[in-house]
Amino acid sequence: MAVAAIVGLLITSVLIGIISNAIEEHIDGLKDGKSRVLENDHLVILGFIPGEYTLIKQIILAAGSEKRTVVIASDVSSEEMREAVFDNLDVPKNVKLIFRTIDIYDPASLEKLSLTTSRHILINPMDDMNTIKALLAVSLLINSADNENVRVSALVSRNEHRFPDTVAARHNVTTIQMRNAIARMVAHSCSQTGLSDAFREVFSFEGNEFYYISIEEAAGMSFSELSYRLDNAVPIGLIHDGEIILNPDKDRKIAQNDRIIVFSQEAGSAVLTDSKYHEMPMGRYKSSETGKSIVIIGYNSSFKLVYRELSENITEVIVAGIPEEKEASAIKVGNEAEKRKMTIYDDDIDEMENLSGIAKKVDHVVLLSDYTLEDEEADIQSIFRIMRLRDIRTKNGLKFNITAEMRKKSNLNLIREEEHMDYVVASNMSSLFLAQLCENYELNGLYKEILASRGNELYLKRAKNFGLEGVYTTVQLRNLALSNKCIFMGYLRGETYESFFNPALSEEITLGSGDSLIVLSES
């Protein structure tokens, strides 16, 4: 009996040890974020970059007061991700954040995230190779489950890394070639100071956003009539038989089943009023700024597109800080633009004397990021050039504006923003576009058109070039814009570069010669 009692105690101790170890391992697994996600209709963000929180912030803002579950997965410790996010963002109670530490390139690990029951999967902006690996792993998993409701969105740098259309359609994958979009923003912002801020506001969930709505009373109206009668929302296009039509002809009739694309603070804020047409006896838009010069400092794979997308009023371009082996390629690009003169500057542009000499000759300075360097190194190089240029501008009383291509939003916080300065941050803009795709996937065609080189894009048009100077109502400005084949979305103050979107129909707007209209237009 004594032996039996001792053996029983030993067996009981072993069982207790096994059970306690199992419980401890399970608790450690929960703490480390390695357990399976038991959710439905949730959002999944694959990849976590410390210091870059724009995507998560936009998803939180888009949720509003609705309940939302967001799963953030990466090879970073779940506790580290949690602390970083909650230290830098205000997370409301209606948004539930779940952190998981997994290998996002392994389909077996991804299964723990319940991707097949999720609503949308976002690949956090990374280098193309890692983005493609994550896309392939996700596609393999959701395709094996034969689930057509799950959508996947990602951004790539190079066009050749986009998924072929047939493959993308089968896997519900949307890939946008981001580097070209950034290049166009850099090119347009350099001669339209304040445009990059307007881009950020348009694609951010802070303020006005794009929605599509149905208004039964609008059937049979012309688009022009809708524009001067719709308050609290800017009508920018239509969805007709599933096709997105931006900036339609002002005389186009709205069909019964057409949905209206609006730019407003809320989907339900649009109000159809009895406002009357107010004619604006103004002529066509005519640019008065010609013969402008620019210096492009740095060289990368986007140089060709940046050069091509420069405004027609830029007639002289100086290219500096370019590697010797790339000079021939740059000259070839310059030869394609017959009406524009290109000069290659061979001296060291990082020497203060050389940089000062160039800065005194130009109206605009463009800083391109060096893609051969790591993000941090490339941004630090740009930051030093920005500081030198600011010093030169202040000491010499110059007025040239600077457009800088940056890689990381966290590095932008290291330099103080000021007037005559546009920043186009790749990681920040990429996150904004991804968040929009996630929340308004049906408007995918709209985002692609605004970011593409063909179709409608955002522009700043000087008020004085419309012949505007004085006080005008929103109705008048909408009508004027439509007569010039563009959509009036708001205005920008020339002194402060502050943007104002979606003004009320009856609002009286005082425009000076330095102010600009923010419009959606084909040119």
VOFI-283086 format. One line per 5 residues: number of its first residue (from 1); for each residue x negated, y, z of C-alpha. Coordinates in nm, 3 decimals. Layout:
NUM	X:Y:Z  ... $
This chain:
1	0.000:0.000:0.000  -0.289:0.236:0.078  -0.450:0.160:-0.261  -0.114:0.212:-0.437  -0.069:0.546:-0.258 $
6	-0.418:0.663:-0.354  -0.369:0.557:-0.719  -0.030:0.733:-0.720  -0.189:1.053:-0.591  -0.460:1.034:-0.857 $
11	-0.206:0.979:-1.136  0.012:1.262:-1.004  -0.290:1.495:-0.988  -0.385:1.408:-1.345  -0.030:1.472:-1.465 $
16	-0.016:1.804:-1.283  -0.351:1.901:-1.437  -0.232:1.808:-1.786  0.093:2.001:-1.745  -0.077:2.308:-1.596 $
21	-0.339:2.308:-1.874  -0.065:2.284:-2.136  0.123:2.574:-1.978  -0.198:2.778:-1.953  -0.284:2.710:-2.317 $
26	0.069:2.810:-2.422  0.049:3.132:-2.220  -0.296:3.208:-2.367  -0.153:3.142:-2.714  0.129:3.389:-2.651 $
31	-0.117:3.642:-2.510  -0.351:3.601:-2.807  -0.061:3.631:-3.052  -0.098:3.287:-3.207  0.254:3.152:-3.154 $
36	0.517:3.122:-3.426  0.740:3.423:-3.502  1.109:3.339:-3.455  1.271:3.628:-3.641  1.498:3.696:-3.940 $
41	1.521:3.998:-4.171  1.198:4.138:-4.029  0.922:4.338:-4.198  0.572:4.193:-4.219  0.254:4.400:-4.252 $
46	-0.052:4.194:-4.341  -0.384:4.351:-4.247  -0.471:4.598:-3.972  -0.724:4.879:-4.008  -0.822:5.053:-3.680 $
51	-0.772:5.427:-3.715  -0.526:5.397:-4.004  -0.168:5.409:-3.873  0.018:5.590:-4.152  0.199:5.281:-4.284 $
56	0.319:5.171:-3.939  0.424:5.528:-3.855  0.625:5.562:-4.176  0.801:5.230:-4.118  0.896:5.349:-3.768 $
61	1.023:5.683:-3.902  1.222:5.509:-4.175  1.401:5.297:-3.915  1.561:5.605:-3.760  1.800:5.483:-3.491 $
66	1.848:5.137:-3.645  1.707:4.827:-3.481  1.402:4.698:-3.660  1.146:4.424:-3.605  0.799:4.466:-3.756 $
71	0.537:4.192:-3.747  0.174:4.310:-3.782  -0.073:4.031:-3.858  -0.451:4.040:-3.894  -0.767:3.866:-3.781 $
76	-0.804:4.140:-3.518  -0.709:4.047:-3.162  -0.337:4.101:-3.102  -0.411:4.280:-2.774  -0.653:4.513:-2.951 $
81	-0.395:4.590:-3.222  -0.124:4.652:-2.962  -0.338:4.894:-2.761  -0.450:5.083:-3.072  -0.096:5.126:-3.207 $
86	0.070:5.226:-2.877  -0.216:5.464:-2.795  -0.175:5.648:-3.126  0.196:5.623:-3.209  0.523:5.684:-3.029 $
91	0.722:5.365:-3.073  1.097:5.404:-2.997  1.291:5.133:-2.814  1.489:5.036:-3.123  1.167:4.928:-3.303 $
96	1.019:4.597:-3.191  0.654:4.544:-3.281  0.511:4.190:-3.281  0.136:4.137:-3.321  -0.018:3.813:-3.443 $
101	-0.383:3.712:-3.482  -0.406:3.485:-3.788  -0.597:3.431:-4.111  -0.382:3.630:-4.357  -0.547:3.453:-4.652 $
106	-0.442:3.106:-4.539  -0.087:2.991:-4.634  -0.080:2.752:-4.336  -0.149:3.040:-4.095  0.102:3.265:-4.271 $
111	0.375:3.011:-4.204  0.369:3.124:-3.838  0.505:3.465:-3.948  0.832:3.321:-4.088  0.771:3.495:-4.420 $
116	1.052:3.307:-4.593  1.310:3.464:-4.358  1.159:3.813:-4.373  1.299:4.106:-4.570  0.981:4.260:-4.710 $
121	0.609:4.182:-4.691  0.359:4.468:-4.721  -0.013:4.422:-4.782  -0.188:4.700:-4.592  -0.422:4.888:-4.833 $
126	-0.752:4.697:-4.851  -1.013:4.638:-5.118  -0.876:4.465:-5.429  -1.032:4.126:-5.360  -0.877:4.092:-5.015 $
131	-0.544:4.231:-5.136  -0.528:3.974:-5.418  -0.623:3.687:-5.185  -0.345:3.786:-4.945  -0.099:3.822:-5.234 $
136	-0.182:3.476:-5.367  -0.143:3.317:-5.023  0.192:3.490:-4.968  0.318:3.406:-5.318  0.229:3.040:-5.275 $
141	0.420:3.022:-4.949  0.741:3.204:-5.047  0.754:3.038:-5.389  0.739:2.691:-5.233  1.044:2.784:-5.024 $
146	1.232:2.899:-5.335  1.340:3.218:-5.161  1.433:3.500:-5.402  1.530:3.749:-5.133  1.180:3.814:-4.999 $
151	0.993:4.098:-5.165  0.618:4.163:-5.160  0.450:4.499:-5.223  0.081:4.581:-5.255  -0.151:4.842:-5.403 $
156	-0.460:4.770:-5.609  -0.734:5.000:-5.734  -0.794:4.865:-6.081  -0.536:4.797:-6.349  -0.683:4.455:-6.436 $
161	-0.608:4.340:-6.081  -0.231:4.384:-6.115  -0.021:4.067:-6.126  0.106:3.986:-6.479  0.473:4.085:-6.515 $
166	0.606:3.730:-6.552  0.412:3.609:-6.248  0.512:3.915:-6.044  0.881:3.867:-6.132  0.875:3.501:-6.026 $
171	0.714:3.584:-5.692  0.902:3.913:-5.630  0.566:4.093:-5.623  0.525:4.464:-5.693  0.172:4.594:-5.743 $
176	0.098:4.960:-5.816  -0.237:5.065:-5.959  -0.321:5.327:-5.698  -0.654:5.463:-5.814  -0.501:5.610:-6.130 $
181	-0.229:5.779:-5.925  -0.493:5.931:-5.693  -0.692:6.052:-5.995  -0.389:6.231:-6.137  -0.316:6.396:-5.804 $
186	-0.676:6.518:-5.781  -0.662:6.657:-6.135  -0.329:6.836:-6.085  -0.406:6.963:-5.734  -0.728:7.139:-5.830 $
191	-0.541:7.404:-6.031  -0.218:7.389:-5.825  -0.328:7.455:-5.468  -0.079:7.307:-5.223  0.039:7.029:-5.456 $
196	-0.121:6.752:-5.248  0.077:6.869:-4.943  0.393:6.869:-5.152  0.317:6.511:-5.260  0.275:6.402:-4.900 $
201	0.602:6.563:-4.793  0.797:6.414:-5.083  0.677:6.059:-5.012  0.685:6.085:-4.634  0.982:5.985:-4.417 $
206	0.944:6.311:-4.225  1.205:6.545:-4.373  1.367:6.480:-4.711  1.362:6.146:-4.891  1.495:5.986:-5.209 $
211	1.834:5.811:-5.196  2.092:5.693:-5.445  2.459:5.765:-5.372  2.799:5.734:-5.538  3.031:6.036:-5.573 $
216	3.364:5.950:-5.735  3.451:6.316:-5.798  3.133:6.361:-6.003  3.258:6.135:-6.284  3.300:6.339:-6.601 $
221	3.087:6.630:-6.476  2.777:6.743:-6.660  2.450:6.706:-6.473  2.424:7.088:-6.476  2.760:7.125:-6.297 $
226	2.658:6.864:-6.041  2.337:7.059:-5.974  2.507:7.385:-5.888  2.783:7.220:-5.683  2.591:6.963:-5.476 $
231	2.479:7.102:-5.140  2.240:6.954:-4.879  2.085:6.738:-5.153  1.893:6.793:-5.476  2.023:6.578:-5.763 $
236	1.720:6.458:-5.958  1.854:6.176:-6.175  2.099:5.894:-6.237  2.110:5.516:-6.225  2.306:5.414:-6.536 $
241	2.365:5.041:-6.599  2.067:4.962:-6.375  1.835:5.206:-6.557  1.676:5.495:-6.368  1.698:5.825:-6.559 $
246	1.506:6.111:-6.399  1.566:6.473:-6.495  1.842:6.397:-6.748  1.963:6.652:-7.002  2.167:6.920:-6.828 $
251	2.466:6.851:-7.056  2.467:6.476:-6.992  2.804:6.355:-6.863  2.811:6.145:-6.548  2.987:5.811:-6.603 $
256	3.229:5.651:-6.357  2.986:5.384:-6.241  2.675:5.603:-6.240  2.493:5.638:-5.911  2.323:5.969:-5.838 $
261	1.961:5.990:-5.722  1.923:6.269:-5.468  1.647:6.419:-5.255  1.791:6.490:-4.911  1.742:6.446:-4.537 $
266	2.004:6.173:-4.504  2.180:5.943:-4.750  2.519:6.079:-4.645  2.432:6.448:-4.620  2.525:6.542:-4.981 $
271	2.839:6.760:-5.008  3.020:6.846:-5.332  3.124:7.213:-5.309  3.331:7.455:-5.520  3.025:7.665:-5.600 $
276	3.037:7.848:-5.934  2.774:7.871:-6.207  2.540:8.167:-6.173  2.357:8.239:-6.494  1.992:8.341:-6.484 $
281	1.899:8.560:-6.784  1.536:8.448:-6.782  1.304:8.329:-7.056  1.104:8.010:-7.079  0.823:7.927:-6.843 $
286	0.499:8.072:-6.973  0.163:8.013:-6.806  -0.036:8.333:-6.766  -0.355:8.176:-6.633  -0.605:8.085:-6.903 $
291	-0.978:8.042:-6.932  -1.029:7.886:-6.589  -1.352:7.704:-6.501  -1.411:7.406:-6.273  -1.698:7.202:-6.133 $
296	-1.654:6.829:-6.073  -1.905:6.706:-5.814  -1.958:6.332:-5.808  -1.870:6.051:-6.043  -1.659:5.735:-6.016 $
301	-1.442:5.513:-6.231  -1.160:5.770:-6.213  -1.369:6.046:-6.375  -1.229:5.986:-6.723  -0.867:6.009:-6.609 $
306	-0.932:6.312:-6.388  -1.093:6.495:-6.681  -0.809:6.408:-6.919  -0.539:6.512:-6.671  -0.686:6.858:-6.602 $
311	-0.457:7.149:-6.681  -0.480:7.299:-7.031  -0.578:7.638:-6.886  -0.912:7.490:-6.770  -1.145:7.559:-7.061 $
316	-1.485:7.497:-6.900  -1.601:7.206:-6.685  -1.938:7.167:-6.512  -2.021:6.812:-6.405  -2.271:6.781:-6.118 $
321	-2.401:6.510:-5.890  -2.366:6.246:-6.160  -2.602:5.944:-6.183  -2.837:5.966:-6.480  -2.712:5.637:-6.624 $
326	-2.355:5.773:-6.633  -2.431:6.098:-6.817  -2.372:5.949:-7.161  -2.030:5.819:-7.055  -1.936:6.158:-6.912 $
331	-2.047:6.340:-7.228  -1.839:6.099:-7.439  -1.533:6.185:-7.230  -1.606:6.557:-7.270  -1.631:6.527:-7.648 $
336	-1.273:6.397:-7.661  -1.139:6.734:-7.542  -1.221:6.973:-7.826  -1.082:7.286:-7.660  -1.277:7.235:-7.339 $
341	-1.649:7.290:-7.289  -1.843:7.044:-7.072  -2.185:7.112:-6.918  -2.394:6.855:-6.731  -2.580:6.999:-6.431 $
346	-2.888:6.786:-6.359  -3.035:6.958:-6.051  -2.965:6.828:-5.699  -2.619:6.961:-5.614  -2.670:6.894:-5.243 $
351	-2.938:7.163:-5.230  -2.768:7.473:-5.084  -2.915:7.710:-5.342  -2.800:7.496:-5.636  -2.451:7.447:-5.491 $
356	-2.417:7.819:-5.423  -2.518:7.907:-5.779  -2.255:7.675:-5.926  -1.980:7.780:-5.681  -2.016:8.144:-5.782 $
361	-1.934:8.058:-6.146  -1.611:7.858:-6.107  -1.248:7.894:-6.001  -1.201:7.537:-5.876  -1.423:7.272:-5.714 $
366	-1.336:6.900:-5.729  -1.516:6.648:-5.507  -1.489:6.288:-5.626  -1.555:6.003:-5.382  -1.848:5.772:-5.457 $
371	-1.692:5.425:-5.499  -2.034:5.259:-5.476  -2.053:5.360:-5.109  -1.861:5.225:-4.811  -1.558:5.429:-4.706 $
376	-1.729:5.590:-4.407  -2.046:5.682:-4.595  -1.855:5.822:-4.893  -1.631:6.035:-4.670  -1.924:6.172:-4.470 $
381	-2.091:6.275:-4.797  -1.771:6.459:-4.898  -1.738:6.622:-4.554  -2.089:6.770:-4.571  -2.020:6.906:-4.920 $
386	-1.693:7.059:-4.799  -1.865:7.233:-4.507  -2.136:7.374:-4.737  -1.876:7.499:-4.985  -1.675:7.665:-4.710 $
391	-1.989:7.837:-4.586  -2.073:7.960:-4.937  -1.717:8.085:-4.992  -1.710:8.276:-4.662  -2.056:8.434:-4.695 $
396	-1.998:8.549:-5.053  -1.630:8.643:-5.030  -1.535:8.396:-5.302  -1.184:8.260:-5.371  -1.242:7.924:-5.540 $
401	-1.024:7.641:-5.412  -1.148:7.293:-5.323  -0.984:6.959:-5.397  -1.150:6.668:-5.221  -1.087:6.297:-5.270 $
406	-1.118:6.125:-4.932  -1.092:5.755:-4.852  -0.966:5.739:-4.491  -0.710:5.949:-4.307  -0.905:5.918:-3.981 $
411	-1.204:6.094:-4.140  -0.986:6.381:-4.256  -0.915:6.462:-3.892  -1.284:6.546:-3.847  -1.259:6.860:-4.059 $
416	-1.027:7.151:-3.998  -0.768:7.215:-4.267  -0.757:7.562:-4.417  -0.619:7.750:-4.714  -0.765:7.704:-5.061 $
421	-0.810:7.336:-4.976  -0.636:7.024:-5.102  -0.712:6.679:-4.965  -0.609:6.367:-5.150  -0.661:6.079:-4.907 $
426	-0.642:5.737:-5.069  -0.547:5.539:-4.758  -0.284:5.793:-4.652  -0.112:5.823:-4.991  -0.126:5.446:-5.039 $
431	0.054:5.389:-4.710  0.322:5.646:-4.796  0.396:5.475:-5.129  0.407:5.130:-4.969  0.653:5.248:-4.705 $
436	0.878:5.398:-4.973  0.872:5.072:-5.170  0.969:4.885:-4.856  1.263:5.107:-4.765  1.393:5.199:-5.112 $
441	1.291:4.912:-5.338  1.575:4.985:-5.581  1.403:5.316:-5.662  1.081:5.139:-5.758  1.108:5.279:-6.112 $
446	1.128:5.634:-5.974  0.804:5.604:-5.779  0.623:5.444:-6.071  0.731:5.722:-6.306  0.628:6.002:-6.069 $
451	0.288:5.836:-6.024  0.238:5.753:-6.393  0.086:5.973:-6.663  0.404:5.962:-6.872  0.747:6.081:-6.769 $
456	0.839:6.317:-6.489  0.589:6.429:-6.227  0.568:6.685:-5.947  0.437:7.028:-6.046  0.394:7.371:-5.894 $
461	0.508:7.644:-6.132  0.427:8.004:-6.047  0.737:8.217:-5.991  0.585:8.506:-6.186  0.550:8.283:-6.493 $
466	0.929:8.244:-6.491  0.960:8.620:-6.459  1.081:8.579:-6.102  1.010:8.834:-5.832  1.280:8.925:-5.584 $
471	1.571:8.755:-5.409  1.753:8.458:-5.567  1.995:8.192:-5.445  1.925:7.819:-5.470  2.208:7.789:-5.726 $
476	2.036:8.042:-5.951  1.697:7.871:-5.921  1.847:7.527:-5.993  2.012:7.664:-6.308  1.693:7.837:-6.418 $
481	1.493:7.518:-6.370  1.743:7.308:-6.567  1.729:7.554:-6.857  1.352:7.490:-6.858  1.404:7.109:-6.847 $
486	1.293:7.063:-6.488  1.447:7.002:-6.146  1.407:7.263:-5.872  1.322:7.073:-5.550  1.187:7.355:-5.335 $
491	0.932:7.633:-5.319  0.581:7.700:-5.185  0.457:8.019:-5.025  0.140:8.143:-5.193  -0.005:8.299:-4.877 $
496	0.036:8.007:-4.637  0.079:7.717:-4.886  0.378:7.604:-4.679  0.637:7.395:-4.864  1.017:7.425:-4.827 $
501	1.232:7.151:-4.977  1.603:7.115:-5.048  1.717:7.468:-4.954  2.093:7.516:-4.907  2.291:7.625:-5.214 $
506	2.374:7.965:-5.068  2.027:8.029:-4.923  1.866:8.350:-5.047  1.500:8.295:-5.133  1.260:8.586:-5.166 $
511	0.991:8.508:-5.422  0.667:8.696:-5.465  0.418:8.677:-5.751  0.200:8.429:-5.558  0.483:8.191:-5.470 $
516	0.559:7.875:-5.669  0.858:7.659:-5.745  0.818:7.287:-5.671  0.971:7.106:-5.966  1.008:6.763:-6.120 $
521	0.919:6.793:-6.485  0.766:6.609:-6.779  0.500:6.876:-6.828 $
